[in-house]
Amino acid sequence: MGCAFFTKQIRTLRKKAGYTQEDVSRLLNIQRQTYCNYENGTRMPPLEIIIALAEVYQISVDALVRETPEEHPAVSPTPSTAEAKLLHDFSSLSSPKQKEVFEFIQFKKQLPD
């Protein structure tokens, strides 16, 4: 994985989505400084964080970590009102409750529609 592309990609995606580093770190249930290190390229995230980032931005892991001419992820520039409220509500939860919500989402994604 090219570190320079990955760090540029996660910064670009975060800004296009209208998120702060704090917002993304809360979504990932990690410290803001840890996420900052990923964006700065001083640390590389573990696979589970890379997968979670791809889910946050609704793109493939491949599009997140590898530059290919045919793949340019589409991210809406700002979250919708519902998304912004959801992010705000999620951010106000304690870390254990955020983890429960994330686990519930993972469970629900496995269920058939």
N, C-alpha and C positions, 0 to 999 in steps of 0.2 A: 504494500500500500504506500503510495507516495504521500509522505507527510505534508509536504507543501500544499498539494491539492486538497487533501482532507481538511487541513486547518482553514484554508481559504473557503472551502465548501461549507463547513459548519458555521463559520462566521457569516457568510453571505446568506445562507438559508435562515439563520436566526434573525438577521436584520430584515430580510424580505418578509418574514412572518410577523415582524413587529414585536419580537420577544427581546427581553433583556437577558444578560447572562444569568441573573438571579432567577428569572422565569424558567429558563431551560434547566438550570441546576435543580430547581424544585420538581420539575416534571420527571427528572431522572433520579431524584432522591439522593443527590450527592451535594457536597459542599460547592459553593460558588467558585472558590479558589481552584478546586479540582477541575471544574469545567473550564475556567479561565486558562489553566495549564494545557488543556486539550486544544483550545483555540489558538494559543500561542505556540503550540508545537513543542512545549517543554516536557510533556508527557503524552503517551498514546493511551487511549482508553481501552479497557478490556472489551472482548467481543460482545458481551451482554449490553454494554453501554452503546456500542456502535449500532447494534440491532435496535435498541430503544430510540436512538436518534433517528434512525431511518423511519421508525414508526411515528415519531413526533412529526416529522415532515412529510409523511406519507409518500416516501420514495423507496426504491430498492436499496439494499445495502451496497450493491454494485455501483449505483448512481452516486452514492454517498462517498465511496472510497476510490473510485476509479474514473478518471476522465476519459470519456469516449465521445467522439463527435456526434453520434446519433442520440445520445441521452443528455437532455437538459431538463432537470426537474422543474416542474411548474409548482410554484408556491404562491398562494395569494399574498399580496403585499401587506394586508392587515387582516387580523382575525375578524370574523363576523361578530355581531353583538353577542350571540349565544356562546361562541367560543371564548370571547373575552370574559364573559361572566363566569363561565366554567373554569377558566384559568384562574380568575380572581378567587372564586370559591375554593378551588383546589389548593391554591397557595396559602389560604388562611387556615388550612387544616394542619394539625401536628404531623410530624414525620411518620409516626406509626399509622395514623389515619390515612395519610397519603399513600403509604405502602398498601394498605387494605384496599383502597380505591383502585390502585394500579393492578393488584392481584385480581380484583373483581372484573376489571376490564379484560384482563387476559383470559379469565374463565369464560366470560360472555362471548369473546371472540371465537372460542372453540365450539360453541353451541350452533346447531343449524338454525338458519333463519326461519 
